[in-house]
Amino acid sequence: MNIYPPLKKYFGFSQFKGLQEEVIKSILQKKNTFVIMPTGGGKSLCYQLPALMNTGTAIVISPLIALMKNQVDAIRGISDHEGVAHVLNSSLNKSEISQVKSDIENGITKLLYVAPESLIKEEYVNFLKNQTISFVAIDEAHCISEWGHDFRPEYRNLKHIIKQIDNVPVIGLTATATEKVQEDILKTLGISDATTFKASFNRPNLFYEVRPKTKDVEKDIIRFVKQRQGKSGIIYCLSRKKVEEISQVLQVNNIKAVPYHAGLDAKTRARHQDMFLMEDCDIVVATIAFGMGIDKPDVRFVIHHDIPKSLESYYQETGRAGRDDGEGYCLAFYAYKDIEKLEKFMASKPIAEQEIGHALLQEVVG
């Protein structure tokens, strides 16, 4: 089966990247498939291309509404029919839902993006049962694991729901490198037989530095940023309060910075995100709420004002630098005091969660 013409036709590429070709062949052979690929490695093409080539509709389960919307718009942009890709979530009204259903019934829809909580709804399950489904892809599959940095309980039931819909191949995709999470994903999705593809996680264009955090940390940050005038960067802080403080300190020092955290209303968050993407500001100071689904290729540095909760989150957050393969500088400030703070945070959590949290934190300290 020659998969190069469709690659050219739909995406305009003449070459695959990394493991894409092998992954796509595995999916087209209807095998359960597990893909571990660093962010920016071209994961979404791995299920988009086979979905466009197959008969029937591929279901893509993803926790990120903004990301789903981006992907749907992108796929619509390369097709003749608006209905080729749809999102099915709580934001749709009745007439929109019936449009989605009729496009699926008529074989127009190749990719159906669904949030896990929508897939649990009986009416959707009953509807999808009677349709031709090509495969189910689970993006951000680490959400299934309590050991992952982004655990979502609603991901736990996916195996049973997929079984109800149809006996189709399941594709799990994640940018998570830890063994523990990988085992957990395969077990919970019931695809221990999956063909696994694991790309290298080394990004040679990223430079990592850890510095001791002193009372002069703000001066250190300002100096670092000033040396990179006009370059884009992200500064991660643990608390909203710290985000506000640091962004003010930068502004006072004539650095174009905006804050981003869950305490700001959605409008402000969207505005700050757009300013960053449109280069109206150079720096976003953020809690980890920022960055899911942010695709700005020319982020030149990522600074951690506070140490992250796990190596995996650290990898995810620093991985937002240098996606255009240009230089990315990752600077973390470390003080044992911060570890103690994180441990205090955890004290209010259930015991099982605390145990996992402590184990992950010890890796970071190590």
C-alpha positions as CSV (number, residue, x, y, z in Angstrom):
1,M,0.0,0.0,0.0
2,N,1.6,3.3,-1.1
3,I,1.0,5.9,1.5
4,Y,3.0,8.6,-0.1
5,P,0.4,9.9,-2.6
6,P,-2.2,10.5,0.2
7,L,0.5,12.2,2.3
8,K,1.2,14.6,-0.6
9,K,-2.5,15.1,-1.5
10,Y,-3.7,15.9,2.0
11,F,-0.8,17.4,3.8
12,G,1.5,18.5,1.0
13,F,4.5,16.6,2.4
14,S,6.7,14.3,0.4
15,Q,8.5,12.8,3.3
16,F,7.4,11.3,6.7
17,K,9.1,12.3,9.9
18,G,10.7,9.8,12.3
19,L,8.5,6.9,13.0
20,Q,5.3,8.2,11.3
21,E,5.4,5.9,8.4
22,E,5.7,2.7,10.4
23,V,3.0,3.9,12.8
24,I,0.6,4.6,10.0
25,K,1.2,1.2,8.4
26,S,0.5,-0.5,11.7
27,I,-2.8,1.4,12.0
28,L,-3.8,0.6,8.4
29,Q,-3.1,-3.1,9.1
30,K,-5.7,-2.7,11.9
31,K,-3.3,-3.5,14.7
32,N,-3.6,-2.0,18.2
33,T,-0.9,0.6,18.2
34,F,0.9,2.5,21.0
35,V,2.9,5.6,20.0
36,I,5.3,7.4,22.4
37,M,6.6,10.5,20.7
38,P,7.9,13.7,22.0
39,T,5.7,16.8,21.7
40,G,6.3,18.4,18.3
41,G,7.2,15.0,16.8
42,G,4.2,14.9,14.5
43,K,1.9,12.6,16.5
44,S,-1.4,13.9,15.1
45,L,-0.5,13.0,11.5
46,C,-0.1,9.4,12.7
47,Y,-3.9,9.1,13.1
48,Q,-5.1,11.8,10.7
49,L,-3.7,10.3,7.6
50,P,-5.0,6.7,8.1
51,A,-8.4,8.2,9.1
52,L,-8.6,10.0,5.8
53,M,-7.5,6.9,3.9
54,N,-9.9,4.4,5.6
55,T,-13.6,3.8,5.1
56,G,-15.7,4.9,8.0
57,T,-15.1,7.4,10.8
58,A,-12.1,7.4,13.2
59,I,-13.0,8.5,16.7
60,V,-10.3,10.7,18.3
61,I,-10.5,11.1,22.1
62,S,-8.7,14.1,23.5
63,P,-9.1,16.1,26.7
64,L,-8.2,19.4,25.2
65,I,-11.1,21.3,23.6
66,A,-9.0,24.1,22.1
67,L,-6.6,21.5,20.5
68,M,-9.5,19.6,19.0
69,K,-10.9,22.8,17.5
70,N,-7.5,23.6,16.0
71,Q,-7.2,20.2,14.5
72,V,-10.7,20.1,13.1
73,D,-10.1,23.5,11.4
74,A,-6.8,22.3,10.0
75,I,-8.3,19.1,8.5
76,R,-11.3,21.1,7.1
77,G,-8.8,23.4,5.5
78,I,-7.3,20.6,3.4
79,S,-10.6,19.0,2.4
80,D,-13.4,19.8,0.0
81,H,-16.1,19.0,2.6
82,E,-16.6,20.9,5.9
83,G,-18.1,17.6,7.4
84,V,-14.8,15.7,7.0
85,A,-13.9,16.5,10.6
86,H,-16.2,17.2,13.5
87,V,-16.1,17.9,17.3
88,L,-18.7,16.3,19.5
89,N,-18.8,18.0,22.9
90,S,-21.1,19.8,25.3
91,S,-20.8,23.1,23.4
92,L,-23.0,21.9,20.5
93,N,-26.7,22.6,20.2
94,K,-29.4,20.2,19.0
95,S,-29.2,21.1,15.3
96,E,-25.4,21.0,15.3
97,I,-25.5,17.5,16.9
98,S,-27.9,16.2,14.2
99,Q,-25.6,17.7,11.5
100,V,-22.7,15.8,12.9
101,K,-24.7,12.6,13.1
102,S,-26.0,12.9,9.5
103,D,-22.4,13.5,8.2
104,I,-21.2,10.4,10.0
105,E,-24.1,8.3,8.7
106,N,-23.4,9.5,5.1
107,G,-19.8,8.5,5.3
108,I,-18.6,12.1,5.0
109,T,-16.9,12.4,8.4
110,K,-13.5,10.8,8.6
111,L,-12.4,12.2,12.0
112,L,-14.7,12.7,15.0
113,Y,-13.1,14.4,17.9
114,V,-14.7,13.6,21.2
115,A,-14.0,14.6,24.8
116,P,-14.0,11.6,27.1
117,E,-16.9,12.9,29.2
118,S,-19.1,13.2,26.0
119,L,-18.2,9.7,24.9
120,I,-19.7,8.3,28.2
121,K,-23.2,9.6,27.2
122,E,-25.5,6.7,26.3
123,E,-27.1,8.4,23.3
124,Y,-23.7,8.9,21.7
125,V,-22.6,5.3,22.4
126,N,-25.8,3.9,21.0
127,F,-25.5,6.1,17.9
128,L,-21.9,5.2,17.2
129,K,-22.6,1.5,17.7
130,N,-24.5,1.5,14.5
131,Q,-21.9,3.4,12.4
132,T,-18.8,2.2,10.5
133,I,-15.9,3.1,12.8
134,S,-12.4,2.7,11.4
135,F,-10.4,2.9,14.7
136,V,-10.3,4.8,18.0
137,A,-7.3,7.0,18.7
138,I,-6.7,8.2,22.3
139,D,-4.6,11.3,22.3
140,E,-2.8,12.4,25.5
141,A,-3.2,8.8,26.6
142,H,-1.1,9.5,29.8
143,C,-4.3,11.0,31.2
144,I,-5.3,7.5,32.0
145,S,-2.5,6.9,34.5
146,E,-2.4,8.1,38.1
147,W,1.3,8.2,37.6
148,G,1.0,10.6,34.7
149,H,1.3,14.4,35.1
150,D,-2.3,15.0,34.0
151,F,-4.5,12.2,35.3
152,R,-8.2,12.3,34.4
153,P,-10.5,9.8,36.1
154,E,-12.9,9.8,33.2
155,Y,-10.2,8.2,31.0
156,R,-10.4,5.1,33.2
157,N,-13.7,3.8,31.6
158,L,-12.6,4.2,28.0
159,K,-11.8,0.5,27.5
160,H,-15.4,-0.5,28.3
161,I,-17.0,2.2,26.2
162,I,-14.8,1.4,23.1
163,K,-15.8,-2.3,23.5
164,Q,-19.5,-1.3,23.5
165,I,-19.1,0.7,20.3
166,D,-17.2,-1.8,18.2
167,N,-14.3,-4.2,18.2
168,V,-12.0,-1.8,16.4
169,P,-8.2,-1.2,16.7
170,V,-7.2,1.2,19.5
171,I,-4.4,3.6,19.0
172,G,-2.9,5.2,22.2
173,L,-0.6,8.3,21.7
174,T,1.4,10.1,24.4
175,A,4.4,12.3,24.8
176,T,5.2,10.6,28.1
177,A,8.5,8.9,28.6
178,T,8.1,7.1,31.9
179,E,7.9,3.3,31.9
180,K,5.4,3.2,34.8
181,V,2.9,5.4,32.8
182,Q,3.4,3.3,29.7
183,E,2.6,0.1,31.4
184,D,-0.5,1.6,33.0
185,I,-1.8,2.9,29.7
186,L,-1.5,-0.5,28.0
187,K,-3.2,-2.2,30.9
188,T,-6.0,0.2,31.4
189,L,-6.8,0.4,27.6
190,G,-6.7,-3.4,27.4
191,I,-4.2,-3.3,24.6
192,S,-1.2,-5.2,26.0
193,D,-0.7,-6.8,22.6
194,A,-0.2,-3.3,20.9
195,T,2.7,-2.8,18.6
196,T,4.7,-0.1,20.4
197,F,6.6,2.7,18.7
198,K,8.9,4.8,20.8
199,A,10.8,7.8,19.4
200,S,13.9,9.3,21.0
201,F,13.2,11.9,23.5
202,N,16.5,13.6,23.2
203,R,16.2,17.1,21.8
204,P,19.8,18.1,20.9
205,N,18.8,21.8,20.4
206,L,17.8,22.3,24.0
207,F,20.3,23.4,26.6
208,Y,19.5,22.6,30.2
209,E,20.9,24.6,33.2
210,V,20.1,24.4,36.9
211,R,21.1,27.3,39.1
212,P,20.8,27.7,42.9
213,K,17.9,30.0,43.8
214,T,18.9,32.8,46.0
215,K,17.2,35.9,47.3
216,D,18.4,37.6,44.1
217,V,16.4,35.3,41.8
218,E,14.4,38.2,40.4
219,K,17.5,40.1,39.4
220,D,18.9,36.9,37.9
221,I,15.8,36.4,35.8
222,I,15.8,40.1,34.6
223,R,19.5,39.8,33.6
224,F,18.9,36.6,31.7
225,V,15.9,38.0,29.9
226,K,17.6,41.4,29.1
227,Q,20.4,39.4,27.4
228,R,17.8,38.0,25.1
229,Q,15.9,41.2,24.2
230,G,13.0,40.7,21.8
231,K,13.2,36.9,22.1
232,S,10.1,34.8,23.1
233,G,10.2,33.0,26.5
234,I,8.0,31.4,29.1
235,I,8.6,31.7,32.9
236,Y,6.8,29.1,35.0
237,C,5.9,29.8,38.6
238,L,4.1,27.6,41.1
239,S,1.5,30.0,42.5
240,R,-0.7,32.7,40.9
241,K,0.6,35.2,43.4
242,K,4.2,34.6,42.2
243,V,3.1,34.9,38.5
244,E,1.6,38.3,39.2
245,E,4.7,39.5,41.1
246,I,7.2,38.3,38.5
247,S,5.3,39.8,35.6
248,Q,5.1,43.1,37.4
249,V,8.8,43.1,38.2
250,L,9.5,42.5,34.5
251,Q,7.1,45.2,33.3
252,V,8.7,47.7,35.7
253,N,12.1,46.8,34.0
254,N,10.7,47.6,30.6
255,I,10.3,44.0,29.6
256,K,7.1,43.1,27.7
257,A,5.6,40.4,29.9
258,V,2.0,39.3,30.6
259,P,0.7,37.0,33.4
260,Y,-1.3,33.8,32.7
261,H,-3.0,31.7,35.3
262,A,-6.4,30.1,36.1
263,G,-7.4,33.0,38.3
264,L,-7.7,35.4,35.4
265,D,-11.0,35.4,33.5
266,A,-11.1,33.5,30.2
267,K,-11.1,36.7,28.1
268,T,-7.9,38.0,29.7
269,R,-6.3,34.6,29.3
270,A,-7.2,34.4,25.7
271,R,-6.0,38.0,25.1
272,H,-2.6,37.3,26.8
273,Q,-2.2,34.1,24.9
274,D,-2.8,35.9,21.6
275,M,-0.4,38.7,22.5
276,F,2.3,36.1,23.0
277,L,1.5,34.3,19.7
278,M,1.3,37.5,17.8
279,E,4.5,38.8,19.4
280,D,2.9,41.8,21.0
281,C,4.7,40.7,24.1
282,D,7.9,38.7,24.5
283,I,7.2,36.8,27.7
284,V,4.4,34.9,29.4
285,V,4.7,34.4,33.1
286,A,2.5,31.4,33.9
287,T,1.4,28.6,36.1
288,I,1.3,25.2,34.4
289,A,-2.2,26.1,33.2
290,F,-0.4,27.6,30.3
291,G,1.0,25.7,27.4
292,M,-1.4,22.8,26.8
293,G,-1.9,23.0,23.1
294,I,0.3,26.2,22.6
295,D,2.2,25.8,19.4
296,K,4.6,28.7,19.2
297,P,7.7,27.3,17.4
298,D,10.1,30.0,18.2
299,V,10.1,30.0,22.0
300,R,13.8,30.6,22.8
301,F,13.8,30.0,26.5
302,V,11.8,28.4,29.3
303,I,12.6,29.5,32.9
304,H,11.4,27.6,36.0
305,H,11.2,30.0,38.9
306,D,10.0,27.1,41.0
307,I,11.0,23.5,40.7
308,P,8.3,21.3,38.9
309,K,6.4,18.4,40.6
310,S,7.9,15.7,38.5
311,L,10.6,15.1,35.9
312,E,7.8,14.4,33.4
313,S,6.2,17.8,33.9
314,Y,9.6,19.3,33.6
315,Y,10.2,17.6,30.3
316,Q,6.8,18.7,29.0
317,E,7.2,22.3,30.1
318,T,10.8,22.8,28.9
319,G,9.8,20.9,25.7
320,R,7.9,24.0,24.6
321,A,11.2,25.7,23.7
322,G,12.9,25.4,20.3
323,R,10.2,23.6,18.4
324,D,11.5,25.2,15.2
325,D,14.7,23.2,15.9
326,G,16.5,26.5,16.7
327,E,18.2,26.9,20.1
328,G,16.2,26.6,23.3
329,Y,17.6,27.5,26.7
330,C,16.0,25.8,29.7
331,L,16.9,27.4,33.0
332,A,15.6,26.1,36.4
333,F,16.2,27.7,39.8
334,Y,16.5,25.2,42.6
335,A,16.2,25.6,46.3
336,Y,15.4,22.8,48.8
337,K,12.9,25.2,50.4
338,D,10.7,24.8,47.3
339,I,10.6,21.0,47.8
340,E,9.4,21.5,51.3
341,K,6.7,23.8,50.0
342,L,5.5,21.2,47.5
343,E,5.5,18.6,50.2
344,K,3.2,20.9,52.3
345,F,0.9,21.3,49.4
346,M,0.5,17.5,49.2
347,A,-0.3,17.0,52.8
348,S,-4.0,17.7,52.2
349,K,-4.2,15.0,49.4
350,P,-5.4,11.4,49.8
351,I,-2.6,9.0,51.1
352,A,-2.3,7.1,47.8
353,E,-1.8,10.4,45.9
354,Q,0.7,11.6,48.4
355,E,2.8,8.4,48.0
356,I,2.9,8.9,44.2
357,G,3.6,12.6,44.6
358,H,6.5,12.0,47.0
359,A,8.1,9.3,44.7
360,L,7.9,11.7,41.7
361,L,9.3,14.6,43.7
362,Q,12.3,12.5,44.9
363,E,13.2,11.8,41.3
364,V,13.4,15.6,40.7
365,V,15.6,16.1,43.8
366,G,17.8,13.3,42.6
